[in-house]
Amino acid sequence: AGFTWVKQHVGWRDVEGIIKGHYDWYFTDRIVADVERAGLNVLFRVDREPVWAIASRGTESYNGPPENPQDFGDFCYALADRYQGRVQAYQVWNEPNLAREWGGWTPNPAEYVELLRACYTGIKTADPDALVISAGLSPTGNGPPDAMPDTEYLIGMYEAGAAPYFDLLGVHAPGFKYPPEISPEEVAAKHDGHRFFCFRHVEDVREIMVRYGDGDKQVAVLEMGWTIDPVHPSYAWFAVTPEQQADYLVRAFHYAREHWSPWIGLMTVISI
């Protein structure tokens, strides 16, 4: 397919799970070595706190912020120090605008920025050339306590001072059931004003970056694609055929190259 990057999920608990400062590098060493043999770049998505770091208020999901953001920053430093010059980029957390990815608690952009700052500082101290990408946010129309729309959350991040602590802005860009060229305005007319049911919702996020004076940075699409799953009730309603999936993926890359250059960066196809 010509892909040049691999995105690999690295669970914090899988590397530093027993006690702070005790690391098991077997899994990540293998991944980095395999990627190097293939001549590819690698992005590590880092999240999922170990038990010893869980916040005193507890957790109601498998992925939540630690009690002390600096513990995460220390882990990010150790990771970047071990793989200096070998891991090209790091994604800091995943979909923190969903409660299920934030310990079951109401999403809080300011709290995420604390985590982002700690990880950014750790990575850049160990490997200044590594790229730090903010968490991909989930396109959603649901509100607190279960979620926060990605555009509102991003505004909250900027208001909390996030801009100095990431090199690329992470976004998620599912196509749902529509071809990649359809506009947010067109899907809003079909979905009660909701603009996020399309690949080009990335353009709404980009507008916020520019509004906050952050337009010189690139956007990294950390998840994109079209599902062909006709079974799972949460996804089956927007399933496409395998032929449509293949066609839409190619067209999405063409659309981005034609309309989003030079501000579009890495684009990650997830779960083909």
N, C-alpha and C positions, 0 to 999 in steps of 0.2 A: 504493500500500500504506500510505501514511501515515507512512513512516519519516522521522525528523527529523535523523538523523546519518548521516555517511559515515565508514567506517573505511578509511584509506589506508595501505598499507605503504610506508614510506620506508626504503630501504636506505642505511645510513651510507656504504657504499662508492660509492653512486651520486651522492652530494652532495660528499663530501670524499675522493674516491678516489685522487687523484694524489699529494698530499702534504698533511701537516697544515697547516691554515689556508687551503687553496685550495678554494673552494666553487663548485659549479655549481648555481645555484638555479633553472634553467629549468623543470625538471619540477615541483618543489614550488610555485613561483610560479603555474604554470598550474592546478594542483590547487586551491590556495587560492582563486584568482580564480573558478574554476568553481563551487566550493562556495558562495562568497558570492553569486554571481549566482542560484543556486538557493535561497538563503535557508536553508541548512542549517548544522548544526554539523559539525565535522570532528575526528576522532581520528587522530593519527599513531601508527602502530606503528613503533618505531625499533629496528633491529638490523642484523646482517650487517656485520662489520668490514671495513675496507679492508685491502689487502695490507700497507701500511706499519705497521699496528697489530697484526698477527698476533703472538700470543705466541711466545716463543722456543722453546717446546716443540713448536711447529707446530700443525697442525690436520688433522683427518681428516673434516671436514664443511664445508658451505658457510656455516655460521653458528657463530661461536665467540667467546669473550670475548677482548678485547684484552690485550696485555701489561700496559698501564697503564690501569686504570679511569678515571683522570683524563682521558685522551684522549677517551674516550666522554663524560665529563662536559663537556668543553670543546665537543664537537660539539653536545650537547644544549643548552648555553647559546646557541651561535650560532643554532641552529634556533629556539629560543623567542624570542630577541632579534629575529630577522628577522620573526617572525610574531606578535609581541606583540599580544594582544587579537583575533587572527584565527584562531588554532588553539586550540580550547577544551580539548583534552586530549591527553595523550601516554601511550602504552603502552610500558613499558620492557622490551624483549626479548620473546621468544616461546618458550614451552615449554622453559625451561632445565632442567626435570627429565628431559629426554630427551638422551642423549649426542649425537644427531645435530644438536641445536640448541645444543650446548655444545662445539663444536670436536672432537667425537668422544670427548671425555674424560668420565670418570665425573661425573655431575651433583653439584654441590657448592653447597648453599644459602648457605653463608657467603660463598663467592666471588660468588655472584649478588648478595647484599646489598651487597657493595662496589660493584658496578656500579650497582645501584639507587640507592645513596646518592650516588654521583657525578653521576648523571643528574638525580636529584631536586634536588640543590643547584644544578646548572647551570640547570635550568628555572625554579626558583623565584626565583633571582637575577635572571633576565632578565624573567620574567613571573609575578609572584606569584599572579595570578588563574587561571593555567592549572592544570588538574587533572592529577595524575600517578597513573597506574594501574599497579599491579604486573603482571608478566608473567602472561598466561593459562597455567595449568599443565595439562598433558595428563593426563586421567584414564587411568591405566594400573595394571596389577597387576604389571608387570615390575620387577625390582630391578636393582641395580648389577651390572656396570658400564654396562649399556645404558640404564638408566632408574631412576627412583625414583618410587614412588606419589605422587600429588599431595598427599595428606593428610600423608604423612611429610615431604615436601619443605617444605610450608607450616609445619609445626611447626619444622623446621630453620631456616626463615627467621625466625620469631619468636624462636627461641632465639639467633639471631645478631644480634638487635636491629633487625629490619626495620621495626617499627611506625611510627617517626617519618618514614619516607621514602616513604610513598605515601598518597594521599588516598582512593582506592578500591582494593579488592582485586580483582584480575583472576582470572576463572575461565573454564574451557571447559566447556560443558554439552551435549555431543552426546547425542542421544536414543537412538542405536543403533537397535534394531529395535522398541522398545517405545513405547507412548503416553506422553505427558508426565506423566500422573498416577501412574504406577507408582512404588512406593517403593523405596528402596535395599534394604530388607529383603526385598522380593519378588524383586528381581533377584538378590540374594545367594543365595537359595534355588535359583535356576536356574543360577548360575555359580560354584559351588564357593566360596561365601562372598564373592565379589567384589561390592562394593556400587556400583561406579562405572558400570555399564552402563545408566545412565538419566539423564534430564534432572535429576531431583531429587537427584542426587549433590551438587548445589550446597548442599543443606542440611547435608551432612556437613562441607563446607568452612566454612560459616557457623558451625557449632558450635565449630570450632577458633578462629575469630576471637573469639567470645564468651568462650571459655575463657581466652584471653590478654588479656582486658580491652579488646578492640578493637571491641566491638560497636556503637559509635556511628558507625562508618564504613559506607558502602554497599558493595555488591558490584556489579561490572560484569561481565556475561557477554560475553566478548570473542569467543567463537565458539559458535554453537548451530545446530542444524538436524538434518535427516534426509536421508541420501543416497538417490538413486534410481539410483545407478551399479551395474548388474548385471555389470560386466566386470572392474574392477580387483580382484585377488584379496584385497587387504587390506581392502576395503570391501564387496565384493559380498555377504558373508554377512549383513550387517545392512541391506541395501537395502530400501526400502519402495516402494510405488507412488506415482506423482505425486499421486493423490487422497489417499492417507494423509499424504504430506508436507504438503500444503496444510492438511489438517485438523489435524495435530499441531502445526504452527507456530502456528496461531491459538489452539489450546487451551493451548499453552505460555505464550503471553503472558497469556491469561486466568488461568491457574493462578498465575503469578507475581504478577499484580496482586492476586489474591484472598488469596494465602497468604504472600507475601514482602514486602509493603509494611509499613513504610516503608524497609526496608534494601536493597531491590533498586534498582539504578540502570540505567544503559545496558544494553541487550540487543542483541547484534549477530548477525544472521543471516548466515552465511557460505556462499558457494558454492551458491546455490539450484540 
